[in-house]
Amino acid sequence: MAARTDDTGWTLNFRRAGLRGPEFGELWRFRELAYFLALRDVKIRYKQAAFGIGWAVLQPLLAMAVFTVVFGRIANVDSQGMRYEVFAYVGITAWTYVSTSVTKQAAVLVENSSLVTKIYFPRILAPLASALSGLIDLVLALSLMALLVPIYDVDVVAIRLLTLPLWIAALVPISLGVGLWLSALNVRFRDVNHAVPFLIQLWLFISPVVYASSAVDPPLSYLYAINPTVAAIDGLRWALLGTPLSGSLILISCVSTATLLAGGVLYFQRSERRFADVI
């Protein structure tokens, strides 16, 4: 942003056209709005719900039971030497966060159209707040591992466990990178709302949720690792369960995540100035 003072003494602010990244000073000034939007999202999600925030644990737990029967017993999917129940649960909790967060981000601008058109704020805070609010559910769901670990006799190593916050944090840029693209596109093309559930289903089957990424053999595995969820899910399983971790696949997936997020930010920022006109 540049500033210029005219003859009347007023200071005029204007933005340069073209590709630009977020202005972090401005984002910091509006941090309370991001907090309010995230808090409101959590309250709305569990308002008048019989189980309340318990759904954060109940949903992945029920999914674990179904996946264990279908993929662990019937399909006999390899779980890298771990009991399939805990193997699947870690993948499901990570995937539930990503899929839910991306779905919410895709619709957040349209659902808050009155806010977008009436007041100024960095619009990127809306999808960011949706991404951050889901972390509460994720942490609660992963906390159940404290019970599953002794039940399924998982050998937990403290040094690996210390990296857990890093892998949890890695899920945020994944969901935000995809969410920024979809939220900006959804303002222009409402077809996105209809396409998102289908795309999320496809993404599930090409992510290491119900199977291990090691099931994909080289050289196809290097192409497979372009999927940004590979690093985060494999990292979570390594930290909690001690399953094998491929450094090359992690690197490829991390580069893919960074590219996806950078592209999402730039596209969102470029599209932002038209939101109020077309929403």
Order of alpha helices (4+ residues) and beta strands (2+ residues): beta-beta-alpha-alpha-alpha-alpha-alpha-alpha-alpha-alpha-alpha-alpha-alpha-alpha-alpha-alpha
